[in-house]
Amino acid sequence: MPKSRILTQQAIPGANTGEAFTASIANRPLIPQVDENYWDSLSLSLFGQGAVAIVTLENFLNLCNPFVFNANEPRIVMRGRDLFALSMAWYSGVPFAFEGAAAAQDKVFGIRIPLWVKVKPTEQYSWQATRVAVTNISAETLGLSVLWKTGVPATGRIDAREIPFTTPAATGITQVVPKLPKIGKLLGLLVFATTAPTSAAQTSDVQTLYLQGLKRVLVSANWADLQATFDQYFEETSGLGTVTVLQRLLTNYGFLDLRDEPIDLVNDDVAISIDAEVASEAVRLVPIIEVPQ
């Protein structure tokens, strides 16, 4: 397991597991320490004091939008809710969370953000977090740690930057990404859809997803396939009653896991098309790409 080093400027000893996040945290240098040869991942935590109404976990996570990690250039650009979903899909474990009732506290501990960075003296590293106010949440706190190793695995680094778009005014198949960046291997694809299937309806913004190479369709997956990659989890007791994390928070997410057989983006032009069965709604894709380093 990697070792941990706290990055946020918090009071120790002190009650908070982070620093004040009542305003955005501007770009802050991340300076390697002795023996930190490989940054495996980051661990992000959020805390907030509830007011007179319940703040759902999915809305609470919108407090951070976006989180950015730079290694000479932006490598991770994702919002809090997407990071929570990626952490669950990538590590097959749910970050520890409390969703409080009215006037109670909301907390999320240990959202893991994969980096896979081989630390180099010639590179500049930094991070920043943009705060977006969430109704009925105050006294916000953000905690961040880097998880590091002395040994250096033979991997590329992770690039994960969201691609937002709006579904067309008419339903049907449409190309939404003409070409993914030709920078490495596609390890996965996180998908957020505003409308996803429920017990009342089957339609989704992304009814079917296609990854298309120059000569053939590389992957085709229904929304049900994308949802099936999330493991099932035990129930949580929240301010809204006893429900599952999967049903509550991940209803709008799908994940295409390609880690066992990555897609080479350098030697093929890979486009993304979808069958959009809900018109004019916000969707975002987050390609998870392994970039040589």
Sequence and secondary structure as in RCSB ss.txt:
>XXXX:A:sequence
MPKSRILTQQAIPGANTGEAFTASIANRPLIPQVDENYWDSLSLSLFGQGAVAIVTLENFLNLCNPFVFNANEPR
IVMRGRDLFALSMAWYSGVPFAFEGAAAAQDKVFGIRIPLWVKVKPTEQYSWQATRVAVTNISAETLGLSVLWKT
GVPATGRIDAREIPFTTPAATGITQVVPKLPKIGKLLGLLVFATTAPTSAAQTSDVQTLYLQGLKRVLVSANWAD
LQATFDQYFEETSGLGTVTVLQRLLTNYGFLDLRDEPIDLVNDDVAISIDAEVASEAVRLVPIIEVPQ
>XXXX:A:secstr
  EEEE S   SSSS SSEE SS EEEEE    TT  EEEEEEEEEEEEE SS   HHHHGGGEEEEEEEESSEE
EEE HHHHHHHHHHHHSS  EEE   TTSEEEEEEEEEEEEEE  TT  EEEEEEE   TTEEEEEEEEEEEEES
S  S  EEEEE EEEE  SS EEEEEES   SSSEEEEEEEEESS   SS    TTSEEEEE SSSEEEEEEHHH
HHHTS    EEEETTEEEEHHHHHSTTEEEEE SSS EESSSS  EEEEEE S S EEEEEEEEEE  
